Amino acid sequence: MHNIYMKKLNILIGGVLILAGMTAACKKDSKTVPPVNNGDDNGSTVIIAPTEPAIASTQGFFLDNWEAKTWSISNTKAVGKSSAGNITVSVDLSQQITKVSKYIYGNNLNPFMGQMVTEPDLMANITNLSPNVIRFPGGSLSDVYFWDDNKAPADAPAQLSDNTGTYTDAGYWFGNNTASWTLTLDNYYAMLHQTNSTGLITVNYGYARYGTGPHPDEAAAHLAAQWVRYDKGRTKLWEVGNENYGNWEAGYRINRQLNQDGQPEILTGQVYGTHFKVFADSMRKAAAEVGSTIKIGIVLTETNDQNAGVRNWNAGVLSAAGNTPDFFVVHNYYTPYQQNSTPDVILATPTTVTSDMMNWVKTSAQNAGVTQKPVALDEWNIFATGSKQMVSNVAGVHAVMVLGEVLKNQFSMASRWDMANWWDNGDDHGLFSNSGNPGGAEPGAPKWSLRPAFYYLYYFQKFIGDHLVSSSTAGSTDVVSYGSSFTSGEAGVILVNKGSNDHLVNVSFKNFAAGNNYYYYTLNGGTDNAPFSRKLYVNGIGPSGDMGGPATYTSIPANSSAIKGGIVVTVPARGVVFLVANKK
């Protein structure tokens, strides 16, 4: 973890946070301000003003509409606190790392979630979750998705090849299919409107490969451009294809006997990068026609170890596409593929995997001699299988760490995969249960029940400030912290316990004028299916059934304790505490 410094409590929790009201000169050279009274009334200290961090090239335009955040809380419950523990987390509000983007809370949906707007409970919970950006129509389905009809175009073959050269029914999906089990494009737009979300649309690149016309790349680019015209400025974020480097994607391998423009049987990065420019040109012209400005992402790999697809993908893509893309797209499922990973393995991945991924993308851009663009992690989750890891409390703890590391490493956006899949005996990425799909119904879970990760994501967004700040931990490598500050003056910290034992943690805020109280929620799993509980408890309140958490999550009071005498909380084993201290 991190090294830590220890100082007297009256210094650590005292002082005043200097925010937007500071003069520009004070921000520029980090001058100090006069001493102020400490939170425990035992002395005074000098407060160092924060310096606004520069927007990283890996974030870019995604922070254009950043908004300051005001903390408020109305429902609280006074609780006692323990004596000081042997673990200390220090948060320094003068050391700002990055602004917190609203785009890190994104999610993905599948067309097989149904029409969605006919499901009031689902819509209400998505609105409460506030993912802000919702990607559609996939996933691998995007490379077999035709948005504008209920049938495939004449030049789309009835069968497609897999990576071995075996041909099966194409299984196309359509934007005008009004059946109850799928989602029309218009209802996707309606869902975005009702949940106060923005879209991220993945256009069909696979058609540029398997199309049998004289110029399949131009046909596919035209189809994408027509979607931009139909969209009429509702969507700013677009991307071309999904994981096209992978041998599981439609268009990875094509029938050369049906191809008319001399494409290779196996896709290369150079071919995709060349096609991307055709797409981008057509889509930008369409956007200009309808008076909108769009941003278009290009698919890169998250690592240089590509075991199931195109080698040297990033180098080929970027050499061909150059500076045409507006942002880079990567996916990551963190844990070893289809291994029965333990909690220790799962919770060790966010810190190393996230930084390694960003370093690889930066290296790819540097080696290709192209400009660094914002980096969007628009699919992420875990691959661990066999013990219901994906639907467990541990998956929720992992989600908290991923968001914290995404911020630390200055990604522009993140969208978790996904809102709903199918049960598959617990090997289900879905944030909501989706009973009745081919994988069978989840035991003890009515349709659209909330999985543990939902609650962790919900409270993360409520308790993270508008700036991530420096934090460090001393006394245990089990505890990870993510500090933040609010423009309204409060200080926050999210405490993650990766270990198998509860930990008593002292929290010290540096360069902050503490008020009277701190407020927090404690989230942890149950004793079922140990160590991968399907249950979630919020301040001790759990589900009424066999899985998920409390239905009353929006009205559960926050625990409240006095700051005087120190901030001390118990962070449960494989659990998280979300905490904010009020200002003087």
N, C-alpha and C positions, 0 to 999 in steps of 0.2 A: 504494500500500500504506500503510504506517504510518511515522511518524517514529520515531526510536530514540535512546536515550541510550546512551553508552558509559561503562563504568566498569572499574576494574581487575578482573582475573579473580579475585583472591582475595576480592573483595567479592561478585562476581556468583554464584559457585558456593558461597560459604560460608553459614553460618548454620543456623538450625533452623526448620522449618515448624511453626507452632503450629496444632493441629487441634482435635479434639473434646475433648481434655483441658483446654483453657483454661477459666478461670473466665468466668462470664457477663459480669462487669464488664469484663474485659480485651477480650472480643469487642466489647462495646458501644462503647467509645471508642478501640479500636485502639491501646491502650497498647503500648509496646515491652517486650521482655524483656531480661534481662542479656546482654551480649555472649557469644558462644560462638565456638569455634574454627572457622576456615574449612576448607573441603574440601581446600585445598592446604597447610594447616598453616603458612601464612605470616602469619597475623594474625587479627583478629577483627572482628566487625561486629554491629550491633544488628539484630535481626530484628523486622519489623513483623508482627503477628498478622493473619490474615485476618478479615474481618467477614462473617458468613453473609449472602448476598444474600437479599432478599425474594423470595417466589414471585410471579412476574408474573401479571397477570390473564389473559395469553395462554397460561399454563401450567396454573394452577389445580389441579383435583383429580387431574390426571395425575401430579403429584408427591406425592400422598398416601402412596404406598407406596414412595417412594424409599429406596434402601438404600446404605449406605456401602460402599466398595470397598476390598478388601485386595489389594495387589499381591504376586504371587509368580511365580518363574520357576525352572525346574529344569534346563532343557536349554540350555546356552550353549557358545559357542566363542570363545576369545580371538583377537582380531585386532588388527593394528597400526592406527595412525591417522596421518593426514596432518598436516602443519604447518597453522597457522591460515590460513583463507581470507580473502577480502575481503568476505564477507557475514556479518552477525551477527544472530542471533535472540535477543531477550531475553524471558524469561518471568518475570513477577512473581507469585509465589504469594500475596502479600498482597491482590491485586486479583481477588477472585472475581467472576465474571460471573453464573453460574447453576449450580444443581445439574444433573447429567447424568441425564436420564430414560432408563429402559430402553425407553421406547416410541418412541425415535427410530430404532430399527433395524428397523422393521416391513417387511413385504413383502405382496404380493398374490398370490393364486393364481387360476387359471382352472379351471372345471369340466372343461375338456377336457384337463387334465393326467392324467386317468385316476384310478383308485381310490387311488393314492398309497401307502396302507399296504401294498400288495403289492410295493412297490419298496424293498427294504432299503437300497440304496446311496443313493437319493434321501433317504430318511428320515434316514439317518445324517448326511448332509451338511447337511440343514436343521437338525438338532439341533446340530451343530457351529457352524453359522452363528449360531444363537440369535437369530432375528428378534424373539422375544418376543410380537409381535402380528402376526397374519396375517388379512388382510381377505378376505371371501368374500361372495357368489359373483362379484363383479366390482365395478367395470367395468360397461359397458353391458349385460352379460348380466343384471345384477340387475333391470333394468326389464322383463325378459321371463321372470323366474324364478319358478316356483311351487314352493315348498319342500315342500309336504305331499302331493304326489301324483305320478303319472307321466302325467298328462294335464291339459290346461287346464280351468279352470272353464267352465261353460256360458255365462257372460256375457263371456268373453274372445273377441273376434272372430278368425276364422281368418286374416284379413289385417290388416296395419297400414300406415299411411301413412308415407312418408318426408317430408322437408321440402318436396318439390315437389308433394306430393299424389298421388304414384304409390303404388299398393297392391301389396304383395307378401306372401308367406306370412310369418306372424308369427314363426316360428322359436323357439317357446317352449322353455325349459329346465326340467328337473324335478328335484326333490330326491330322488325315489325311483327314479331311473333306475339300474339295477344293471349296465348295460353296461360293459365293460372300458375303453372310451374316455372315460368321464366319471366324475364323482365324486358319490357319494351324500352327502346331508347327514350321515348317521351316520358315514361315513368321514371327513368333514371334522372332526367332533368327535374321532374316534379319532386323526386326524393331529395335532390340537392337543395331545392328551394325550401322545402318544408323543414329540413334539418340545418339550415343556415350554413351549408357547406359549398365548397367550390369543387369543380371537377378536375380530374387528370385523365385524359383520354388516350388510350393506346390504340393506334390505328393498325390495320392489318398489313404487316409487311410480308407475311408468308405468301400472299397472293402474287407479289412481285417475283416470286420464285416458281411457284407451281402453275401459274396462269399459262394457258396454251395459246394465247394470242401472239401477234407478231412482236409486240413490245410489252411484255407483262409488267415491267417496272413502271412504265408510263400509265398503264391501266390501273395499277394499284395506287399510284400517286394521285391520279385523277379521282379515284374513289375517295381517298383521304381528303383531297381538296374539296370535294362536294360535301363532305361531312363538315368541314370548316365553314362552308357557306351556309349550311343548314343550321349550324350552331349559332351563327349571327352574334358572335362576340360574347356568348355566355361563358365560354371556357378559354382560359389563358394558357393552361399547361397541356401540352401534347407530347407524345413520344412515338417513335417509329418502331413497332415490333416489340416482342417480349423474349428475352433470353435466346436470341437467334443464334448465338454461338453453340447452343446445346443441341445434342442429337435427338432430344425429345420433342423439338419444335417442328411444326408443320413448315415445310420449305427448307429444312436442313438438307434433305436429300430429295432430288427431283428426278423425274423420268425424262432423260435427255431426248428421247425419241419424240416426246410431245412438246419440247421446248423449241421455240423458233428464233431466239436471239443469242444462241451460243453460250449460255451459262454453263458453268461446271456442275457436275452431278452433286458434289458436296459444296456447301456454302463456304466461302472464305470471308475474312474480315474485309479484304479489299473490295469484294463484290458488294457486301452490305454497305460499306462506307460510300461507294460510288452511287448505289441506289438511294442512300439517305439524301444525297444532294438533290436528286430528282424529286423526292418527296418534299423536302424543305422548300424548294423553289415553287412547286405547285401549291403547297399549303399556304405559304406567305402571300402569294399572289391572290389566293382566295380570301385570305384575311383582309388584305387591303381593299378588296372589292366590297366587303361588308363593313368596312370602317373599323376593324379591330386590329389589335396587336397581339400576336401569340408568341409563345416560347416553345421550342421544339427540342426534345431530349433525344440523345443517341445512346444505344445500348453498349455498355462495356462490361468486362468481367470484373469481379471483385477481388480476384487473386491471380497470380501468375501460374497457378497450378490448375489447369483446366483439364480434368480427367475424362470428361464425357462430352467432348465437343471439339471446337476449332482451336488449334494451338496458335499462339501469337495473335490472338484475336484483336486486342487493343491496338497493337502496332499496325496491323493491317487496316483496321477501321479508321484510325486517326490519320494515317498517311493518305488515305483516299478522301476522307471527309474534310480534313483540314480544320479550319475554324468555322465551318458551317453550323454546327450545333450550338444551341443556346445553353444547354446543360448536359451533364453526363449522368447516366442512369446505371445504378448497380443494384444487385439483390444479394441477400445473405441470409442463410439459415443456421449460422453460427455453430451448431454442434455437429459431430461426425454423423454422416448420413446413415439413417436407419440403425443406429446403435442404441442399445438399452442403457443410455447414459445415466449416471448417478447425479444427484443434486450438485455435488462438488464439481463434476465435469461441466454441467450446464452453466452454473453460476460463475465459473472461471472464464467463460468465453467473452462476455461483453467488453471488458477492458482491452484485452489483447487483439481480438478479432476486429473490433471497430477501428482501432488505430492502424493496424496492419492494412486494412482495406483502404483507408484514406491515403496512406503512404503509397500503396500500389497505384492508385488512380493518379496521384500527383506525379509519380515516376513515369507512368505511361505517357502523360501529357508532355513532360519534360523531354523524354526520349524521342517523342514524335515531333518536337519543336512547335507545338501548338499552344495557344493561349489556355491557361487553366480556366475552366468553367465551373459554375456551381455543381455540386455533387449531390444527387438525390438518391437516397436509399428507399426505393419505392416498393420493395418487398423485403420483409424480414420476419423471422420467427425462429423456431428450433426444429431440428430434424429428429430429435430423440424419440424413440418408439419403444413399445413393449410393456410399459408400466403406466400408461395414461399420463405421460409427462406433459403432453401438449395442452391438456385440459386442466392442469393442476395449479395449485397455489404456487409452486416453484416457477411455472411459466410466467405467472404474474410478477414475481420478484425479478425474474430475468428481464421482463419488459421494462420495469423501472430502470434497471441498470443500462439497458440499451438506449433509452431516451437520454439518460444522463451522459453516456459516453458519446452519443450523437452530438449533443451540445458541446461537450468538451473538445471534440474533434472537428467542430464547425462544419457539419453537413448542412446543406441547405434545406433539406426536407426528409421526412421519413414516413412511410406508410406501411403499417403492419399487415401481414397476410394472415387471416382475412376475417371478414365479418361472420361468415357461415360457410361450412363445408358439409361433411357428413361424419357420423359418429366413428365408424370403423374401429370399434372397441377402444376408443380413447385416443387413437392416433389422428386427431382432428384439430386442425389449426384454428377453427372457428371461434370467434369471440362470443357468439351466440350459439346455442344448440339449434339444430335444424332437423328435427325428427321427421322421419318419413322418406329421407333420401336413400339412395342405394346402399349406403353403409349401415342402415338400420337406425333405430331410435335409441337415443341415450337413455339408459335406465334412470328413472326418477326425475326426468327433466322434461317438463312441458316445452312445447316449441317456443323458441326465442328466449329460453332461460339464459341468464347471464353467467358466463364462466368467471372464475376468479380473476383472470387478467383484466376483465372489464373494470373492476373496482380499483385496481392498481393504476390503470391509465386515467380513470376519472379523478382520483385524488391527486395524482401527479400534476395534472393541469391546474387543479384548484390551488395547490400549494407551492408551485414553482413561481418565482418572481419573473420580472421582465429582463433581468440580467443574471447570467450565471457568474458566480464569483468563486474565488479560490477557497478550498477547504482541505483539511488534512486530518488524519486520524493517528492517534498514538495509543498503544496498549493492546491492540489486537489487529490481525490481518483479516478477521472475519467481517469487520464493519467498514463499509464504504459510504462516503458522504457526497452529496451534491448541494452546495450552498448557493443561495440566490438572494437578490435584493429587489425590492419593489420601489418604483418611482414615488409611490405614496409614503415611503419612509420605513416600511417594515423590513425585517430580516427573516430569511427562511433557510431551512435545511431539510433534506430528505436523507434519512438514515436507513441503510440496507444492512441486514445481518445475513451473511451467506452461510453462517455456521449452524451447527446442530444444537447449540445451547443458547439460552437467552443471555443478553448482555445488558448491563447497566451502563449507560453512557452519559457523560457530562458534555454539555454543549456550550461553547464559548464564542461569542460574537465579538470580533475586533473591529474598531472604527465604526461603532454603532451606538447611538443613544437609546438605551433600552427603556421601555415603558414599564408597566406594572405586571403584565401577564404574558405567558406564552400559551399557544393553543396547538393541539395536535390530534391526529388520528393514528391509531395503531392497527395495522392489518396483518393477519397471519392465517395459516391454514389450520385444519383440524387434525384429528387422529386417524381418520379413515384412510385406507389405501396408503399407509405410510411407506416411504416418505413423500408420496405424491398425492396429497389430499385434494379431493375435488371440491372441498368446502372452503369458504372464505369468511373470516370474522372481522368486523369493523368495530373497534372499541368493545370487543366482547360480544357483539351481536352477530349471530350467524344466520344461516338459511333455515327455512322451515322444512325443506326436503333433503334429498340425498346429495345435492351438489349446489354450487354457486354460493351467493352471499345473501345478505338481507335485502328484501324488497324495498325497505324504507331507507335506502342508502342516502337519498337526498335530504332527509330530515334528521339523521342521527346527529346529536350534539357533539361538538368537538370537546375533548378534554381540555380543561383550563387549570393552570397552576401559576403561582406567583413567581416572578423572575427573581425577586429578592431572595438571596440565599443560594442562588444558582439554578441553572436549567438542567434537570436530570430526568431521563426517561429510560424505561426498559424497552429494548428492541428485541422482540421475540425471535426465537430460532427461525431462520428462513422466513423472516417477516420484514416489514418496513414501517417506519414512523415518518409521517409527514408533519412538519412542525413550522410554525411561524411565531416570531416574537414581535409584540407590538412596540411602537415607537414611543418616545417620551412626549 
